[in-house]
């Protein structure tokens, strides 16, 4: 894992838990940071941030079937986290 992805992983996990989204976790896969939850003992994808050259991230969210849906958002990690926890917060909600 690159140093940039390692720091991004830590930043995302800390931000989510600071917002009391403690049901969410982050893992890396290649140049992707995947935000997921555990629902009924299964890992459920919620969002993915893909690192591009120049430290830009592409944000996608998972639909109800777990398929990735691209968003028009590309930017720095803080910008993407602000969008994800603001405009797209529904994608991170706890399931009941």
Number of C-alpha atoms within 10 A of each C-alpha: 9 9 8 11 19 13 11 19 20 12 14 19 18 16 17 19 13 10 9 10 17 14 15 19 20 20 14 17 11 10 15 18 22 20 24 20 21 14 12 7 7 9 12 17 24 24 23 24 22 20 22 13 6 8 12 16 23 19 25 21 22 19 13 11 8 12 12 16 12 13 11 7 14 17 16 15 20 14 13 18 19 14 14 19 17 10 9 15 12 11 16 21 14 13 8 4
